[in-house]
Amino acid sequence: MIVILHPDSSLDTDDGKAVMSYLSKKSAITPRAHSITGADRTLSEIYIIGDVGALDQAEIESLQGVEKVVRVSRCLLYTSDAADD
């Protein structure tokens, strides 16, 4: 899961710190902060690693400073060694 903060809510603002604090209190997950600076804006994201299935996406989206939340699915590609058959 990726939490994207509003442009005016970087990880250093009260809103950004509150989101990190909220996520840090959740069990079975680890939040990791990341910022990318572009030409027009700095994108502040929080990557959530772990058991995100138990998290309420709408609840996280309702936090002050959160622009949007994106669920990331893990896709597995299965290949067969039986290609010569």
Secondary structure, 3 states (H helix, E strand, C coil): CEEEECCCCCCCCHHHHHHHHHHHCCCCEEEEEEEEECCCCEEEEEEEEECHHHCCHHHHHCCCCEEEEECCCCCCCCCCCHHHC
